[in-house]
């Protein structure tokens, strides 16, 4: 895969991290401001989404590295793990 494709994937993953952080922050603020446990609970759930987005961003960055000479290069393992870790958090 060429460098431009990896850059686009990385940008999309980073954008997901930023938006997740923004939404989590807004929900925490709203929950504290109103004292609503429901909104605070939703903010905690959004925090898990933020963690998943962060892991995906990390996996995309590692997967962009060139492979090694060994039987299971790191970038192949990260492709697999990056796809499985976010659903585990749900």
Secondary structure, 3 states (H helix, E strand, C coil): CCHHHHHHHHHHHHHHHHHHHHHHHHHHHHHHHHCCHHHHHHHHHHHHHHHHHHHHHHHHHHHCCCCCCCCCCHHHHHHHHHHHHHHHHC
